[in-house]
């Protein structure tokens, strides 16, 4: 069986709120995306390699 690496770039628009909710932290959202990819597509592994915050 051949192994394939797929690299994705995901841009998130998270709300700027005074209270930083755990559900809206970029790290939390990124880990949830990895979890869902693994569950839905049955991938061998999914990981976050970097998170860059940028002003829009």
mmCIF entry with sequence, helices, sheets and N, C-alpha, C, O atoms, coordinates in Angstrom:
data_MODEL
# 
_entry.id   MODEL 
# 
_entity.id                         1 
_entity.type                       polymer 
_entity.pdbx_number_of_molecules   1 
# 
_entity_poly.entity_id                      1 
_entity_poly.type                           'polypeptide(L)' 
_entity_poly.nstd_linkage                   no 
_entity_poly.nstd_monomer                   no 
_entity_poly.pdbx_seq_one_letter_code       
;(UNK)(UNK)(UNK)(UNK)(UNK)(UNK)(UNK)(UNK)(UNK)(UNK)(UNK)(UNK)(UNK)(UNK)(UNK)(UNK)
(UNK)(UNK)(UNK)(UNK)(UNK)(UNK)(UNK)(UNK)(UNK)(UNK)(UNK)(UNK)(UNK)(UNK)(UNK)(UNK)
(UNK)(UNK)(UNK)(UNK)(UNK)(UNK)(UNK)(UNK)(UNK)(UNK)(UNK)(UNK)(UNK)(UNK)(UNK)(UNK)
(UNK)(UNK)(UNK)(UNK)(UNK)(UNK)(UNK)(UNK)
;
_entity_poly.pdbx_seq_one_letter_code_can   XXXXXXXXXXXXXXXXXXXXXXXXXXXXXXXXXXXXXXXXXXXXXXXXXXXXXXXX 
_entity_poly.pdbx_strand_id                 A 
# 
loop_
_entity_poly_seq.entity_id 
_entity_poly_seq.num 
_entity_poly_seq.mon_id 
_entity_poly_seq.hetero 
1 1  UNK n 
1 2  UNK n 
1 3  UNK n 
1 4  UNK n 
1 5  UNK n 
1 6  UNK n 
1 7  UNK n 
1 8  UNK n 
1 9  UNK n 
1 10 UNK n 
1 11 UNK n 
1 12 UNK n 
1 13 UNK n 
1 14 UNK n 
1 15 UNK n 
1 16 UNK n 
1 17 UNK n 
1 18 UNK n 
1 19 UNK n 
1 20 UNK n 
1 21 UNK n 
1 22 UNK n 
1 23 UNK n 
1 24 UNK n 
1 25 UNK n 
1 26 UNK n 
1 27 UNK n 
1 28 UNK n 
1 29 UNK n 
1 30 UNK n 
1 31 UNK n 
1 32 UNK n 
1 33 UNK n 
1 34 UNK n 
1 35 UNK n 
1 36 UNK n 
1 37 UNK n 
1 38 UNK n 
1 39 UNK n 
1 40 UNK n 
1 41 UNK n 
1 42 UNK n 
1 43 UNK n 
1 44 UNK n 
1 45 UNK n 
1 46 UNK n 
1 47 UNK n 
1 48 UNK n 
1 49 UNK n 
1 50 UNK n 
1 51 UNK n 
1 52 UNK n 
1 53 UNK n 
1 54 UNK n 
1 55 UNK n 
1 56 UNK n 
# 
_struct_asym.id          A 
_struct_asym.entity_id   1 
# 
loop_
_struct_conf.conf_type_id 
_struct_conf.id 
_struct_conf.pdbx_PDB_helix_id 
_struct_conf.beg_label_comp_id 
_struct_conf.beg_label_asym_id 
_struct_conf.beg_label_seq_id 
_struct_conf.pdbx_beg_PDB_ins_code 
_struct_conf.end_label_comp_id 
_struct_conf.end_label_asym_id 
_struct_conf.end_label_seq_id 
_struct_conf.pdbx_end_PDB_ins_code 
_struct_conf.beg_auth_comp_id 
_struct_conf.beg_auth_asym_id 
_struct_conf.beg_auth_seq_id 
_struct_conf.end_auth_comp_id 
_struct_conf.end_auth_asym_id 
_struct_conf.end_auth_seq_id 
_struct_conf.pdbx_PDB_helix_class 
_struct_conf.details 
_struct_conf.pdbx_PDB_helix_length 
HELX_P HELX_P1 AA1 UNK A 22 ? UNK A 24 ? UNK A 22 UNK A 24 5 ? 3  
HELX_P HELX_P2 AA2 UNK A 26 ? UNK A 41 ? UNK A 26 UNK A 41 1 ? 16 
# 
_struct_conf_type.id          HELX_P 
_struct_conf_type.criteria    ? 
_struct_conf_type.reference   ? 
# 
loop_
_atom_site.group_PDB 
_atom_site.id 
_atom_site.type_symbol 
_atom_site.label_atom_id 
_atom_site.label_alt_id 
_atom_site.label_comp_id 
_atom_site.label_asym_id 
_atom_site.label_entity_id 
_atom_site.label_seq_id 
_atom_site.pdbx_PDB_ins_code 
_atom_site.Cartn_x 
_atom_site.Cartn_y 
_atom_site.Cartn_z 
_atom_site.occupancy 
_atom_site.B_iso_or_equiv 
_atom_site.pdbx_formal_charge 
_atom_site.auth_seq_id 
_atom_site.auth_comp_id 
_atom_site.auth_asym_id 
_atom_site.auth_atom_id 
_atom_site.pdbx_PDB_model_num 
ATOM 1   N N  . UNK A 1 1  ? 0.843   -1.170 0.000  1.00 0.00 ? 1  UNK A N  1 
ATOM 2   C CA . UNK A 1 1  ? 0.000   0.000  0.000  1.00 0.00 ? 1  UNK A CA 1 
ATOM 3   C C  . UNK A 1 1  ? 0.897   1.245  0.000  1.00 0.00 ? 1  UNK A C  1 
ATOM 4   O O  . UNK A 1 1  ? 1.830   1.337  0.798  1.00 0.00 ? 1  UNK A O  1 
ATOM 5   N N  . UNK A 1 2  ? 0.621   2.180  -0.875 1.00 0.00 ? 2  UNK A N  1 
ATOM 6   C CA . UNK A 1 2  ? 1.404   3.409  -0.962 1.00 0.00 ? 2  UNK A CA 1 
ATOM 7   C C  . UNK A 1 2  ? 0.938   4.408  0.093  1.00 0.00 ? 2  UNK A C  1 
ATOM 8   O O  . UNK A 1 2  ? -0.256  4.515  0.376  1.00 0.00 ? 2  UNK A O  1 
ATOM 9   N N  . UNK A 1 3  ? 1.873   5.123  0.660  1.00 0.00 ? 3  UNK A N  1 
ATOM 10  C CA . UNK A 1 3  ? 1.553   6.152  1.647  1.00 0.00 ? 3  UNK A CA 1 
ATOM 11  C C  . UNK A 1 3  ? 1.658   7.515  0.955  1.00 0.00 ? 3  UNK A C  1 
ATOM 12  O O  . UNK A 1 3  ? 2.620   7.773  0.230  1.00 0.00 ? 3  UNK A O  1 
ATOM 13  N N  . UNK A 1 4  ? 0.691   8.363  1.174  1.00 0.00 ? 4  UNK A N  1 
ATOM 14  C CA . UNK A 1 4  ? 0.649   9.685  0.551  1.00 0.00 ? 4  UNK A CA 1 
ATOM 15  C C  . UNK A 1 4  ? 0.528   10.749 1.626  1.00 0.00 ? 4  UNK A C  1 
ATOM 16  O O  . UNK A 1 4  ? -0.259  10.606 2.562  1.00 0.00 ? 4  UNK A O  1 
ATOM 17  N N  . UNK A 1 5  ? 1.298   11.808 1.498  1.00 0.00 ? 5  UNK A N  1 
ATOM 18  C CA . UNK A 1 5  ? 1.193   12.958 2.394  1.00 0.00 ? 5  UNK A CA 1 
ATOM 19  C C  . UNK A 1 5  ? 0.400   14.049 1.679  1.00 0.00 ? 5  UNK A C  1 
ATOM 20  O O  . UNK A 1 5  ? 0.669   14.363 0.519  1.00 0.00 ? 5  UNK A O  1 
ATOM 21  N N  . UNK A 1 6  ? -0.569  14.617 2.370  1.00 0.00 ? 6  UNK A N  1 
ATOM 22  C CA . UNK A 1 6  ? -1.376  15.710 1.832  1.00 0.00 ? 6  UNK A CA 1 
ATOM 23  C C  . UNK A 1 6  ? -1.211  16.891 2.775  1.00 0.00 ? 6  UNK A C  1 
ATOM 24  O O  . UNK A 1 6  ? -1.454  16.766 3.976  1.00 0.00 ? 6  UNK A O  1 
ATOM 25  N N  . UNK A 1 7  ? -0.802  18.032 2.245  1.00 0.00 ? 7  UNK A N  1 
ATOM 26  C CA . UNK A 1 7  ? -0.603  19.227 3.060  1.00 0.00 ? 7  UNK A CA 1 
ATOM 27  C C  . UNK A 1 7  ? -1.750  20.188 2.797  1.00 0.00 ? 7  UNK A C  1 
ATOM 28  O O  . UNK A 1 7  ? -2.067  20.494 1.647  1.00 0.00 ? 7  UNK A O  1 
ATOM 29  N N  . UNK A 1 8  ? -2.368  20.661 3.871  1.00 0.00 ? 8  UNK A N  1 
ATOM 30  C CA . UNK A 1 8  ? -3.507  21.565 3.777  1.00 0.00 ? 8  UNK A CA 1 
ATOM 31  C C  . UNK A 1 8  ? -3.178  22.890 4.443  1.00 0.00 ? 8  UNK A C  1 
ATOM 32  O O  . UNK A 1 8  ? -2.443  22.938 5.430  1.00 0.00 ? 8  UNK A O  1 
ATOM 33  N N  . UNK A 1 9  ? -3.718  23.944 3.904  1.00 0.00 ? 9  UNK A N  1 
ATOM 34  C CA . UNK A 1 9  ? -3.649  25.249 4.559  1.00 0.00 ? 9  UNK A CA 1 
ATOM 35  C C  . UNK A 1 9  ? -5.086  25.633 4.885  1.00 0.00 ? 9  UNK A C  1 
ATOM 36  O O  . UNK A 1 9  ? -5.944  25.661 4.002  1.00 0.00 ? 9  UNK A O  1 
ATOM 37  N N  . UNK A 1 10 ? -5.341  25.927 6.147  1.00 0.00 ? 10 UNK A N  1 
ATOM 38  C CA . UNK A 1 10 ? -6.685  26.269 6.595  1.00 0.00 ? 10 UNK A CA 1 
ATOM 39  C C  . UNK A 1 10 ? -6.642  27.649 7.222  1.00 0.00 ? 10 UNK A C  1 
ATOM 40  O O  . UNK A 1 10 ? -5.833  27.909 8.113  1.00 0.00 ? 10 UNK A O  1 
ATOM 41  N N  . UNK A 1 11 ? -7.515  28.533 6.757  1.00 0.00 ? 11 UNK A N  1 
ATOM 42  C CA . UNK A 1 11 ? -7.627  29.873 7.341  1.00 0.00 ? 11 UNK A CA 1 
ATOM 43  C C  . UNK A 1 11 ? -8.890  29.927 8.173  1.00 0.00 ? 11 UNK A C  1 
ATOM 44  O O  . UNK A 1 11 ? -9.971  29.595 7.686  1.00 0.00 ? 11 UNK A O  1 
ATOM 45  N N  . UNK A 1 12 ? -8.764  30.341 9.420  1.00 0.00 ? 12 UNK A N  1 
ATOM 46  C CA . UNK A 1 12 ? -9.902  30.415 10.321 1.00 0.00 ? 12 UNK A CA 1 
ATOM 47  C C  . UNK A 1 12 ? -10.226 31.860 10.648 1.00 0.00 ? 12 UNK A C  1 
ATOM 48  O O  . UNK A 1 12 ? -9.324  32.678 10.831 1.00 0.00 ? 12 UNK A O  1 
ATOM 49  N N  . UNK A 1 13 ? -11.497 32.172 10.722 1.00 0.00 ? 13 UNK A N  1 
ATOM 50  C CA . UNK A 1 13 ? -11.956 33.463 11.218 1.00 0.00 ? 13 UNK A CA 1 
ATOM 51  C C  . UNK A 1 13 ? -12.563 33.217 12.584 1.00 0.00 ? 13 UNK A C  1 
ATOM 52  O O  . UNK A 1 13 ? -13.717 32.803 12.691 1.00 0.00 ? 13 UNK A O  1 
ATOM 53  N N  . UNK A 1 14 ? -11.797 33.469 13.620 1.00 0.00 ? 14 UNK A N  1 
ATOM 54  C CA . UNK A 1 14 ? -12.273 33.273 14.985 1.00 0.00 ? 14 UNK A CA 1 
ATOM 55  C C  . UNK A 1 14 ? -12.688 34.622 15.550 1.00 0.00 ? 14 UNK A C  1 
ATOM 56  O O  . UNK A 1 14 ? -12.031 35.629 15.289 1.00 0.00 ? 14 UNK A O  1 
ATOM 57  N N  . UNK A 1 15 ? -13.756 34.655 16.310 1.00 0.00 ? 15 UNK A N  1 
ATOM 58  C CA . UNK A 1 15 ? -14.230 35.931 16.865 1.00 0.00 ? 15 UNK A CA 1 
ATOM 59  C C  . UNK A 1 15 ? -13.237 36.507 17.874 1.00 0.00 ? 15 UNK A C  1 
ATOM 60  O O  . UNK A 1 15 ? -12.607 35.774 18.637 1.00 0.00 ? 15 UNK A O  1 
ATOM 61  N N  . UNK A 1 16 ? -13.111 37.822 17.862 1.00 0.00 ? 16 UNK A N  1 
ATOM 62  C CA . UNK A 1 16 ? -12.303 38.531 18.854 1.00 0.00 ? 16 UNK A CA 1 
ATOM 63  C C  . UNK A 1 16 ? -13.219 38.907 20.008 1.00 0.00 ? 16 UNK A C  1 
ATOM 64  O O  . UNK A 1 16 ? -13.991 39.861 19.917 1.00 0.00 ? 16 UNK A O  1 
ATOM 65  N N  . UNK A 1 17 ? -13.125 38.153 21.085 1.00 0.00 ? 17 UNK A N  1 
ATOM 66  C CA . UNK A 1 17 ? -13.961 38.447 22.246 1.00 0.00 ? 17 UNK A CA 1 
ATOM 67  C C  . UNK A 1 17 ? -13.071 38.789 23.425 1.00 0.00 ? 17 UNK A C  1 
ATOM 68  O O  . UNK A 1 17 ? -11.905 38.395 23.476 1.00 0.00 ? 17 UNK A O  1 
ATOM 69  N N  . UNK A 1 18 ? -13.628 39.520 24.365 1.00 0.00 ? 18 UNK A N  1 
ATOM 70  C CA . UNK A 1 18 ? -12.885 39.890 25.559 1.00 0.00 ? 18 UNK A CA 1 
ATOM 71  C C  . UNK A 1 18 ? -12.511 38.689 26.395 1.00 0.00 ? 18 UNK A C  1 
ATOM 72  O O  . UNK A 1 18 ? -11.444 38.666 27.009 1.00 0.00 ? 18 UNK A O  1 
ATOM 73  N N  . UNK A 1 19 ? -13.370 37.694 26.428 1.00 0.00 ? 19 UNK A N  1 
ATOM 74  C CA . UNK A 1 19 ? -13.106 36.478 27.186 1.00 0.00 ? 19 UNK A CA 1 
ATOM 75  C C  . UNK A 1 19 ? -12.652 35.390 26.222 1.00 0.00 ? 19 UNK A C  1 
ATOM 76  O O  . UNK A 1 19 ? -13.375 35.040 25.289 1.00 0.00 ? 19 UNK A O  1 
ATOM 77  N N  . UNK A 1 20 ? -11.474 34.863 26.441 1.00 0.00 ? 20 UNK A N  1 
ATOM 78  C CA . UNK A 1 20 ? -10.940 33.807 25.576 1.00 0.00 ? 20 UNK A CA 1 
ATOM 79  C C  . UNK A 1 20 ? -11.560 32.472 25.962 1.00 0.00 ? 20 UNK A C  1 
ATOM 80  O O  . UNK A 1 20 ? -11.133 31.834 26.924 1.00 0.00 ? 20 UNK A O  1 
ATOM 81  N N  . UNK A 1 21 ? -12.548 32.065 25.219 1.00 0.00 ? 21 UNK A N  1 
ATOM 82  C CA . UNK A 1 21 ? -13.199 30.785 25.466 1.00 0.00 ? 21 UNK A CA 1 
ATOM 83  C C  . UNK A 1 21 ? -12.305 29.661 24.977 1.00 0.00 ? 21 UNK A C  1 
ATOM 84  O O  . UNK A 1 21 ? -11.630 29.808 23.958 1.00 0.00 ? 21 UNK A O  1 
ATOM 85  N N  . UNK A 1 22 ? -12.290 28.553 25.678 1.00 0.00 ? 22 UNK A N  1 
ATOM 86  C CA . UNK A 1 22 ? -11.455 27.415 25.303 1.00 0.00 ? 22 UNK A CA 1 
ATOM 87  C C  . UNK A 1 22 ? -11.840 26.876 23.926 1.00 0.00 ? 22 UNK A C  1 
ATOM 88  O O  . UNK A 1 22 ? -10.984 26.366 23.203 1.00 0.00 ? 22 UNK A O  1 
ATOM 89  N N  . UNK A 1 23 ? -13.113 26.981 23.557 1.00 0.00 ? 23 UNK A N  1 
ATOM 90  C CA . UNK A 1 23 ? -13.564 26.471 22.278 1.00 0.00 ? 23 UNK A CA 1 
ATOM 91  C C  . UNK A 1 23 ? -13.107 27.348 21.114 1.00 0.00 ? 23 UNK A C  1 
ATOM 92  O O  . UNK A 1 23 ? -13.139 26.886 19.973 1.00 0.00 ? 23 UNK A O  1 
ATOM 93  N N  . UNK A 1 24 ? -12.689 28.575 21.346 1.00 0.00 ? 24 UNK A N  1 
ATOM 94  C CA . UNK A 1 24 ? -12.342 29.493 20.271 1.00 0.00 ? 24 UNK A CA 1 
ATOM 95  C C  . UNK A 1 24 ? -10.848 29.754 20.173 1.00 0.00 ? 24 UNK A C  1 
ATOM 96  O O  . UNK A 1 24 ? -10.432 30.613 19.396 1.00 0.00 ? 24 UNK A O  1 
ATOM 97  N N  . UNK A 1 25 ? -10.035 29.046 20.932 1.00 0.00 ? 25 UNK A N  1 
ATOM 98  C CA . UNK A 1 25 ? -8.589  29.186 20.818 1.00 0.00 ? 25 UNK A CA 1 
ATOM 99  C C  . UNK A 1 25 ? -8.122  28.481 19.563 1.00 0.00 ? 25 UNK A C  1 
ATOM 100 O O  . UNK A 1 25 ? -8.614  27.393 19.266 1.00 0.00 ? 25 UNK A O  1 
ATOM 101 N N  . UNK A 1 26 ? -7.187  29.057 18.807 1.00 0.00 ? 26 UNK A N  1 
ATOM 102 C CA . UNK A 1 26 ? -6.704  28.414 17.577 1.00 0.00 ? 26 UNK A CA 1 
ATOM 103 C C  . UNK A 1 26 ? -6.167  27.006 17.810 1.00 0.00 ? 26 UNK A C  1 
ATOM 104 O O  . UNK A 1 26 ? -6.369  26.127 16.973 1.00 0.00 ? 26 UNK A O  1 
ATOM 105 N N  . UNK A 1 27 ? -5.487  26.776 18.928 1.00 0.00 ? 27 UNK A N  1 
ATOM 106 C CA . UNK A 1 27 ? -4.940  25.454 19.219 1.00 0.00 ? 27 UNK A CA 1 
ATOM 107 C C  . UNK A 1 27 ? -6.052  24.421 19.393 1.00 0.00 ? 27 UNK A C  1 
ATOM 108 O O  . UNK A 1 27 ? -5.937  23.284 18.934 1.00 0.00 ? 27 UNK A O  1 
ATOM 109 N N  . UNK A 1 28 ? -7.110  24.826 20.050 1.00 0.00 ? 28 UNK A N  1 
ATOM 110 C CA . UNK A 1 28 ? -8.255  23.932 20.294 1.00 0.00 ? 28 UNK A CA 1 
ATOM 111 C C  . UNK A 1 28 ? -8.949  23.593 18.979 1.00 0.00 ? 28 UNK A C  1 
ATOM 112 O O  . UNK A 1 28 ? -9.292  22.437 18.733 1.00 0.00 ? 28 UNK A O  1 
ATOM 113 N N  . UNK A 1 29 ? -9.154  24.601 18.135 1.00 0.00 ? 29 UNK A N  1 
ATOM 114 C CA . UNK A 1 29 ? -9.807  24.386 16.845 1.00 0.00 ? 29 UNK A CA 1 
ATOM 115 C C  . UNK A 1 29 ? -8.937  23.493 15.957 1.00 0.00 ? 29 UNK A C  1 
ATOM 116 O O  . UNK A 1 29 ? -9.453  22.599 15.287 1.00 0.00 ? 29 UNK A O  1 
ATOM 117 N N  . UNK A 1 30 ? -7.628  23.729 15.946 1.00 0.00 ? 30 UNK A N  1 
ATOM 118 C CA . UNK A 1 30 ? -6.717  22.925 15.136 1.00 0.00 ? 30 UNK A CA 1 
ATOM 119 C C  . UNK A 1 30 ? -6.726  21.462 15.569 1.00 0.00 ? 30 UNK A C  1 
ATOM 120 O O  . UNK A 1 30 ? -6.748  20.570 14.722 1.00 0.00 ? 30 UNK A O  1 
ATOM 121 N N  . UNK A 1 31 ? -6.711  21.209 16.856 1.00 0.00 ? 31 UNK A N  1 
ATOM 122 C CA . UNK A 1 31 ? -6.729  19.819 17.322 1.00 0.00 ? 31 UNK A CA 1 
ATOM 123 C C  . UNK A 1 31 ? -8.064  19.150 17.000 1.00 0.00 ? 31 UNK A C  1 
ATOM 124 O O  . UNK A 1 31 ? -8.102  17.951 16.723 1.00 0.00 ? 31 UNK A O  1 
ATOM 125 N N  . UNK A 1 32 ? -9.143  19.901 17.032 1.00 0.00 ? 32 UNK A N  1 
ATOM 126 C CA . UNK A 1 32 ? -10.454 19.355 16.676 1.00 0.00 ? 32 UNK A CA 1 
ATOM 127 C C  . UNK A 1 32 ? -10.512 19.007 15.185 1.00 0.00 ? 32 UNK A C  1 
ATOM 128 O O  . UNK A 1 32 ? -11.097 17.991 14.811 1.00 0.00 ? 32 UNK A O  1 
ATOM 129 N N  . UNK A 1 33 ? -9.913  19.837 14.339 1.00 0.00 ? 33 UNK A N  1 
ATOM 130 C CA . UNK A 1 33 ? -9.858  19.546 12.902 1.00 0.00 ? 33 UNK A CA 1 
ATOM 131 C C  . UNK A 1 33 ? -9.086  18.249 12.659 1.00 0.00 ? 33 UNK A C  1 
ATOM 132 O O  . UNK A 1 33 ? -9.522  17.408 11.873 1.00 0.00 ? 33 UNK A O  1 
ATOM 133 N N  . UNK A 1 34 ? -7.953  18.084 13.323 1.00 0.00 ? 34 UNK A N  1 
ATOM 134 C CA . UNK A 1 34 ? -7.165  16.850 13.187 1.00 0.00 ? 34 UNK A CA 1 
ATOM 135 C C  . UNK A 1 34 ? -7.962  15.638 13.644 1.00 0.00 ? 34 UNK A C  1 
ATOM 136 O O  . UNK A 1 34 ? -7.925  14.592 12.996 1.00 0.00 ? 34 UNK A O  1 
ATOM 137 N N  . UNK A 1 35 ? -8.675  15.767 14.741 1.00 0.00 ? 35 UNK A N  1 
ATOM 138 C CA . UNK A 1 35 ? -9.478  14.669 15.261 1.00 0.00 ? 35 UNK A CA 1 
ATOM 139 C C  . UNK A 1 35 ? -10.565 14.269 14.263 1.00 0.00 ? 35 UNK A C  1 
ATOM 140 O O  . UNK A 1 35 ? -10.794 13.083 14.027 1.00 0.00 ? 35 UNK A O  1 
ATOM 141 N N  . UNK A 1 36 ? -11.231 15.266 13.680 1.00 0.00 ? 36 UNK A N  1 
ATOM 142 C CA . UNK A 1 36 ? -12.300 14.983 12.728 1.00 0.00 ? 36 UNK A CA 1 
ATOM 143 C C  . UNK A 1 36 ? -11.779 14.362 11.442 1.00 0.00 ? 36 UNK A C  1 
ATOM 144 O O  . UNK A 1 36 ? -12.405 13.454 10.896 1.00 0.00 ? 36 UNK A O  1 
ATOM 145 N N  . UNK A 1 37 ? -10.647 14.837 10.956 1.00 0.00 ? 37 UNK A N  1 
ATOM 146 C CA . UNK A 1 37 ? -10.051 14.256 9.749  1.00 0.00 ? 37 UNK A CA 1 
ATOM 147 C C  . UNK A 1 37 ? -9.731  12.784 10.000 1.00 0.00 ? 37 UNK A C  1 
ATOM 148 O O  . UNK A 1 37 ? -9.997  11.935 9.150  1.00 0.00 ? 37 UNK A O  1 
ATOM 149 N N  . UNK A 1 38 ? -9.172  12.489 11.144 1.00 0.00 ? 38 UNK A N  1 
ATOM 150 C CA . UNK A 1 38 ? -8.849  11.112 11.475 1.00 0.00 ? 38 UNK A CA 1 
ATOM 151 C C  . UNK A 1 38 ? -10.076 10.230 11.573 1.00 0.00 ? 38 UNK A C  1 
ATOM 152 O O  . UNK A 1 38 ? -10.069 9.087  11.116 1.00 0.00 ? 38 UNK A O  1 
ATOM 153 N N  . UNK A 1 39 ? -11.124 10.762 12.167 1.00 0.00 ? 39 UNK A N  1 
ATOM 154 C CA . UNK A 1 39 ? -12.344 9.979  12.346 1.00 0.00 ? 39 UNK A CA 1 
ATOM 155 C C  . UNK A 1 39 ? -13.090 9.769  11.030 1.00 0.00 ? 39 UNK A C  1 
ATOM 156 O O  . UNK A 1 39 ? -13.522 8.656  10.731 1.00 0.00 ? 39 UNK A O  1 
ATOM 157 N N  . UNK A 1 40 ? -13.240 10.828 10.250 1.00 0.00 ? 40 UNK A N  1 
ATOM 158 C CA . UNK A 1 40 ? -14.036 10.750 9.025  1.00 0.00 ? 40 UNK A CA 1 
ATOM 159 C C  . UNK A 1 40 ? -13.312 9.976  7.930  1.00 0.00 ? 40 UNK A C  1 
ATOM 160 O O  . UNK A 1 40 ? -13.916 9.143  7.254  1.00 0.00 ? 40 UNK A O  1 
ATOM 161 N N  . UNK A 1 41 ? -12.013 10.248 7.752  1.00 0.00 ? 41 UNK A N  1 
ATOM 162 C CA . UNK A 1 41 ? -11.287 9.655  6.635  1.00 0.00 ? 41 UNK A CA 1 
ATOM 163 C C  . UNK A 1 41 ? -10.396 8.485  7.042  1.00 0.00 ? 41 UNK A C  1 
ATOM 164 O O  . UNK A 1 41 ? -9.786  7.855  6.178  1.00 0.00 ? 41 UNK A O  1 
ATOM 165 N N  . UNK A 1 42 ? -10.309 8.187  8.311  1.00 0.00 ? 42 UNK A N  1 
ATOM 166 C CA . UNK A 1 42 ? -9.504  7.062  8.760  1.00 0.00 ? 42 UNK A CA 1 
ATOM 167 C C  . UNK A 1 42 ? -8.034  7.210  8.422  1.00 0.00 ? 42 UNK A C  1 
ATOM 168 O O  . UNK A 1 42 ? -7.380  6.234  8.052  1.00 0.00 ? 42 UNK A O  1 
ATOM 169 N N  . UNK A 1 43 ? -7.511  8.414  8.543  1.00 0.00 ? 43 UNK A N  1 
ATOM 170 C CA . UNK A 1 43 ? -6.101  8.648  8.216  1.00 0.00 ? 43 UNK A CA 1 
ATOM 171 C C  . UNK A 1 43 ? -5.200  8.026  9.276  1.00 0.00 ? 43 UNK A C  1 
ATOM 172 O O  . UNK A 1 43 ? -5.616  7.806  10.413 1.00 0.00 ? 43 UNK A O  1 
ATOM 173 N N  . UNK A 1 44 ? -3.977  7.751  8.891  1.00 0.00 ? 44 UNK A N  1 
ATOM 174 C CA . UNK A 1 44 ? -3.001  7.158  9.805  1.00 0.00 ? 44 UNK A CA 1 
ATOM 175 C C  . UNK A 1 44 ? -2.630  8.161  10.898 1.00 0.00 ? 44 UNK A C  1 
ATOM 176 O O  . UNK A 1 44 ? -2.588  7.809  12.077 1.00 0.00 ? 44 UNK A O  1 
ATOM 177 N N  . UNK A 1 45 ? -2.359  9.414  10.506 1.00 0.00 ? 45 UNK A N  1 
ATOM 178 C CA . UNK A 1 45 ? -2.067  10.452 11.492 1.00 0.00 ? 45 UNK A CA 1 
ATOM 179 C C  . UNK A 1 45 ? -2.377  11.820 10.906 1.00 0.00 ? 45 UNK A C  1 
ATOM 180 O O  . UNK A 1 45 ? -2.318  12.019 9.692  1.00 0.00 ? 45 UNK A O  1 
ATOM 181 N N  . UNK A 1 46 ? -2.702  12.745 11.769 1.00 0.00 ? 46 UNK A N  1 
ATOM 182 C CA . UNK A 1 46 ? -2.932  14.142 11.395 1.00 0.00 ? 46 UNK A CA 1 
ATOM 183 C C  . UNK A 1 46 ? -2.313  14.983 12.491 1.00 0.00 ? 46 UNK A C  1 
ATOM 184 O O  . UNK A 1 46 ? -2.486  14.686 13.673 1.00 0.00 ? 46 UNK A O  1 
ATOM 185 N N  . UNK A 1 47 ? -1.594  16.028 12.116 1.00 0.00 ? 47 UNK A N  1 
ATOM 186 C CA . UNK A 1 47 ? -0.932  16.853 13.114 1.00 0.00 ? 47 UNK A CA 1 
ATOM 187 C C  . UNK A 1 47 ? -0.916  18.316 12.696 1.00 0.00 ? 47 UNK A C  1 
ATOM 188 O O  . UNK A 1 47 ? -1.002  18.645 11.513 1.00 0.00 ? 47 UNK A O  1 
ATOM 189 N N  . UNK A 1 48 ? -0.804  19.170 13.679 1.00 0.00 ? 48 UNK A N  1 
ATOM 190 C CA . UNK A 1 48 ? -0.653  20.605 13.452 1.00 0.00 ? 48 UNK A CA 1 
ATOM 191 C C  . UNK A 1 48 ? 0.838   20.910 13.533 1.00 0.00 ? 48 UNK A C  1 
ATOM 192 O O  . UNK A 1 48 ? 1.479   20.611 14.541 1.00 0.00 ? 48 UNK A O  1 
ATOM 193 N N  . UNK A 1 49 ? 1.388   21.499 12.488 1.00 0.00 ? 49 UNK A N  1 
ATOM 194 C CA . UNK A 1 49 ? 2.815   21.792 12.495 1.00 0.00 ? 49 UNK A CA 1 
ATOM 195 C C  . UNK A 1 49 ? 3.099   23.237 12.870 1.00 0.00 ? 49 UNK A C  1 
ATOM 196 O O  . UNK A 1 49 ? 4.175   23.544 13.384 1.00 0.00 ? 49 UNK A O  1 
ATOM 197 N N  . UNK A 1 50 ? 2.145   24.129 12.621 1.00 0.00 ? 50 UNK A N  1 
ATOM 198 C CA . UNK A 1 50 ? 2.343   25.519 13.038 1.00 0.00 ? 50 UNK A CA 1 
ATOM 199 C C  . UNK A 1 50 ? 1.012   26.244 13.058 1.00 0.00 ? 50 UNK A C  1 
ATOM 200 O O  . UNK A 1 50 ? 0.070   25.877 12.355 1.00 0.00 ? 50 UNK A O  1 
ATOM 201 N N  . UNK A 1 51 ? 0.955   27.284 13.880 1.00 0.00 ? 51 UNK A N  1 
ATOM 202 C CA . UNK A 1 51 ? -0.195  28.176 13.948 1.00 0.00 ? 51 UNK A CA 1 
ATOM 203 C C  . UNK A 1 51 ? 0.350   29.586 13.884 1.00 0.00 ? 51 UNK A C  1 
ATOM 204 O O  . UNK A 1 51 ? 1.183   29.974 14.703 1.00 0.00 ? 51 UNK A O  1 
ATOM 205 N N  . UNK A 1 52 ? -0.117  30.354 12.914 1.00 0.00 ? 52 UNK A N  1 
ATOM 206 C CA . UNK A 1 52 ? 0.329   31.729 12.752 1.00 0.00 ? 52 UNK A CA 1 
ATOM 207 C C  . UNK A 1 52 ? -0.887  32.649 12.828 1.00 0.00 ? 52 UNK A C  1 
ATOM 208 O O  . UNK A 1 52 ? -1.818  32.533 12.032 1.00 0.00 ? 52 UNK A O  1 
ATOM 209 N N  . UNK A 1 53 ? -0.863  33.548 13.782 1.00 0.00 ? 53 UNK A N  1 
ATOM 210 C CA . UNK A 1 53 ? -1.948  34.519 13.881 1.00 0.00 ? 53 UNK A CA 1 
ATOM 211 C C  . UNK A 1 53 ? -1.592  35.730 13.047 1.00 0.00 ? 53 UNK A C  1 
ATOM 212 O O  . UNK A 1 53 ? -0.455  36.201 13.066 1.00 0.00 ? 53 UNK A O  1 
ATOM 213 N N  . UNK A 1 54 ? -2.584  36.235 12.307 1.00 0.00 ? 54 UNK A N  1 
ATOM 214 C CA . UNK A 1 54 ? -2.357  37.334 11.408 1.00 0.00 ? 54 UNK A CA 1 
ATOM 215 C C  . UNK A 1 54 ? -3.527  38.290 11.481 1.00 0.00 ? 54 UNK A C  1 
ATOM 216 O O  . UNK A 1 54 ? -4.680  37.861 11.524 1.00 0.00 ? 54 UNK A O  1 
ATOM 217 N N  . UNK A 1 55 ? -3.248  39.561 11.496 1.00 0.00 ? 55 UNK A N  1 
ATOM 218 C CA . UNK A 1 55 ? -4.304  40.565 11.505 1.00 0.00 ? 55 UNK A CA 1 
ATOM 219 C C  . UNK A 1 55 ? -4.913  40.665 10.111 1.00 0.00 ? 55 UNK A C  1 
ATOM 220 O O  . UNK A 1 55 ? -4.201  40.595 9.110  1.00 0.00 ? 55 UNK A O  1 
ATOM 221 N N  . UNK A 1 56 ? -6.231  40.828 10.050 1.00 0.00 ? 56 UNK A N  1 
ATOM 222 C CA . UNK A 1 56 ? -6.872  40.934 8.734  1.00 0.00 ? 56 UNK A CA 1 
ATOM 223 C C  . UNK A 1 56 ? -7.124  42.358 8.332  1.00 0.00 ? 56 UNK A C  1 
ATOM 224 O O  . UNK A 1 56 ? -7.657  42.610 7.252  1.00 0.00 ? 56 UNK A O  1 
# 
